[in-house]
Amino acid sequence: MATVLVTGGSGTLGSHVVAILRERGHDVRVLSRRPGVGTHHGDLSSGEGVAEARRGASWVVHAASDTHRFGSADVVQTQHLLDACGNDVEHLVYVSIVGIDAIPFRYYRNKLRCEEIVSASSTPSTVLRATQFHELLAMGLGAVSRLPVAPLPAGFRFQPVAAREVAGAVAAVMEQRPATRAPDFGGPEVLELAELARQWQDRHQRPRRYLPVPLPGRVARGFREGRNTCPQHHQGVQTWRQFLAESPR
Ligand SMILES: NC(=O)c1ccc[n+]([C@@H]2O[C@H](COP(=O)([O-])OP(=O)(O)OC[C@H]3O[C@@H](n4cnc5c(N)ncnc54)[C@H](OP(=O)(O)O)[C@@H]3O)[C@@H](O)[C@H]2O)c1
């Protein structure tokens, strides 16, 4: 049994990581900015409370991210965490995204820089990249589906995966020795966004119609070429259709 600090332990992925590590008997701490949400109150952007939350924890899962602002605070946040870890930590697992080195999206550039500083630090670490979570695609499709005609980037491809299955992989990697990079973790199938949207429409009976919008630029080309997918790593089991069937209408 280990004492583990999970940053982002209140988020979509992190909350599953926390539950799985606790089921396996570990003593799990959760850092959150929101009072009363985690076991430890703190803010990775300012560094407040981070050293206190880390002290005595020999393992760290770093799943916090400034997801609502393209990760613009992620590098600073990751550096504050690494400063609090130094070489007192046996293993830090950093959760990242498949294809961030192939698609020049602003969020991905910030994530790539985080991977670099994690790997270059004195803290023994493993980076685990995953494909997009079902939950993320559901949030995006849910937002556009409120419109009578919903615009969709034409030709984008995804390999959606259940966040709880990625969390299982994070927990398994955490319990192994640091390995710099773990194998990528992807969902069971690569699908075009138009097909994901059709399945959403089957389940939710909205929107009335989708409007495919061709987008210019290298970022859009990366998503059309499926650089964000890893078809050779399709360990995820739950399909998008199964996820939709389990979600409330
Ligand atoms: N979503 C995807 O499809 C996907 C796919 C592959 C990899 N990933 C990666 O997986 C990780 C988790 O993603 P997610 O979608 O689960 O994120 P999320 O639900 O948006 O949760 C973000 C978490 O970060 C924490 N956080 C943000 N700023 C913080 C700060 N200044 N100090 C302390 N905590 C802070 C939040 O905690 P509080 O609000 O409680 O403070 C929250 O728990 C990210 O690194 C992401 O890049 C995501």
The ligand as an SDF file (V2000), in Angstrom:
LIG
                    3D

 48 52  0  0  0  0  0  0  0  0999 V2000
  -10.6230   14.7630  -21.7270 N   0  0  0  0  0  0  0  0  0  0  0  0
  -10.0250   13.9640  -22.5890 C   0  0  0  0  0  0  0  0  0  0  0  0
  -10.6000   13.5100  -23.6000 O   0  0  0  0  0  0  0  0  0  0  0  0
   -8.5760   13.5480  -22.3460 C   0  0  0  0  0  0  0  0  0  0  0  0
   -7.9690   12.5950  -23.1730 C   0  0  0  0  0  0  0  0  0  0  0  0
   -6.6470   12.2040  -22.9140 C   0  0  0  0  0  0  0  0  0  0  0  0
   -5.9600   12.7820  -21.8570 C   0  0  0  0  0  0  0  0  0  0  0  0
   -6.5710   13.7420  -21.1060 N   0  0  0  0  0  0  0  0  0  0  0  0
   -5.8140   14.3380  -19.9910 C   0  0  0  0  0  0  0  0  0  0  0  0
   -6.3000   13.7900  -18.7890 O   0  0  0  0  0  0  0  0  0  0  0  0
   -6.1790   14.7570  -17.7400 C   0  0  0  0  0  0  0  0  0  0  0  0
   -7.5310   14.9140  -17.0360 C   0  0  0  0  0  0  0  0  0  0  0  0
   -8.4750   15.4050  -17.9680 O   0  0  0  0  0  0  0  0  0  0  0  0
  -10.0100   15.5610  -17.5330 P   0  0  0  0  0  0  0  0  0  0  0  0
  -10.7910   15.6910  -18.7920 O   0  0  0  0  0  0  0  0  0  0  0  0
  -10.3590   14.4950  -16.5450 O   0  0  0  0  0  0  0  0  0  0  0  0
   -9.9510   16.9730  -16.7940 O   0  0  0  0  0  0  0  0  0  0  0  0
  -11.1360   17.7900  -16.0550 P   0  0  0  0  0  0  0  0  0  0  0  0
  -12.3250   16.9220  -15.8250 O   0  0  0  0  0  0  0  0  0  0  0  0
  -11.3020   19.0810  -16.7910 O   0  0  0  0  0  0  0  0  0  0  0  0
  -10.5030   18.0740  -14.6170 O   0  0  0  0  0  0  0  0  0  0  0  0
   -9.4630   19.0050  -14.4700 C   0  0  0  0  0  0  0  0  0  0  0  0
   -8.9100   18.8100  -13.0670 C   0  0  0  0  0  0  0  0  0  0  0  0
   -7.7740   19.6730  -12.9080 O   0  0  0  0  0  0  0  0  0  0  0  0
   -7.8640   20.2720  -11.6320 C   0  0  0  0  0  0  0  0  0  0  0  0
   -7.2010   21.5850  -11.6850 N   0  0  0  0  0  0  0  0  0  0  0  0
   -7.2720   22.5010  -12.6910 C   0  0  0  0  0  0  0  0  0  0  0  0
   -6.5590   23.5900  -12.3660 N   0  0  0  0  0  0  0  0  0  0  0  0
   -6.0260   23.3560  -11.1370 C   0  0  0  0  0  0  0  0  0  0  0  0
   -5.2050   24.1190  -10.2630 C   0  0  0  0  0  0  0  0  0  0  0  0
   -4.7850   25.3590  -10.5750 N   0  0  0  0  0  0  0  0  0  0  0  0
   -4.8340   23.5620   -9.0790 N   0  0  0  0  0  0  0  0  0  0  0  0
   -5.2550   22.3140   -8.7330 C   0  0  0  0  0  0  0  0  0  0  0  0
   -6.0480   21.5550   -9.5230 N   0  0  0  0  0  0  0  0  0  0  0  0
   -6.4260   22.0640  -10.7080 C   0  0  0  0  0  0  0  0  0  0  0  0
   -9.3500   20.4070  -11.3330 C   0  0  0  0  0  0  0  0  0  0  0  0
   -9.5340   20.4250   -9.9310 O   0  0  0  0  0  0  0  0  0  0  0  0
  -10.4570   21.4800   -9.1190 P   0  0  0  0  0  0  0  0  0  0  0  0
  -11.3710   22.1480  -10.1140 O   0  0  0  0  0  0  0  0  0  0  0  0
  -11.1940   20.6220   -8.1260 O   0  0  0  0  0  0  0  0  0  0  0  0
   -9.4730   22.3980   -8.4870 O   0  0  0  0  0  0  0  0  0  0  0  0
   -9.9050   19.1370  -11.9610 C   0  0  0  0  0  0  0  0  0  0  0  0
   -9.8830   18.0740  -11.0280 O   0  0  0  0  0  0  0  0  0  0  0  0
   -5.6710   16.0530  -18.4060 C   0  0  0  0  0  0  0  0  0  0  0  0
   -4.2950   16.1460  -18.2380 O   0  0  0  0  0  0  0  0  0  0  0  0
   -5.9980   15.8500  -19.8820 C   0  0  0  0  0  0  0  0  0  0  0  0
   -5.1230   16.5360  -20.7350 O   0  0  0  0  0  0  0  0  0  0  0  0
   -7.8520   14.1230  -21.3040 C   0  0  0  0  0  0  0  0  0  0  0  0
  1  2  1  0
  2  3  2  0
  2  4  1  0
  4  5  1  0
  4 48  2  0
  5  6  2  0
  6  7  1  0
  7  8  2  0
  8  9  1  0
  8 48  1  0
  9 10  1  0
  9 46  1  0
 10 11  1  0
 11 12  1  0
 11 44  1  0
 12 13  1  0
 13 14  1  0
 14 15  2  0
 14 16  1  0
 14 17  1  0
 17 18  1  0
 18 19  2  0
 18 20  1  0
 18 21  1  0
 21 22  1  0
 22 23  1  0
 23 24  1  0
 23 42  1  0
 24 25  1  0
 25 26  1  0
 25 36  1  0
 26 27  1  0
 26 35  1  0
 27 28  2  0
 28 29  1  0
 29 30  1  0
 29 35  2  0
 30 31  1  0
 30 32  2  0
 32 33  1  0
 33 34  2  0
 34 35  1  0
 36 37  1  0
 36 42  1  0
 37 38  1  0
 38 39  2  0
 38 40  1  0
 38 41  1  0
 42 43  1  0
 44 45  1  0
 44 46  1  0
 46 47  1  0
M  CHG  2   8   1  16  -1
M  END
$$$$
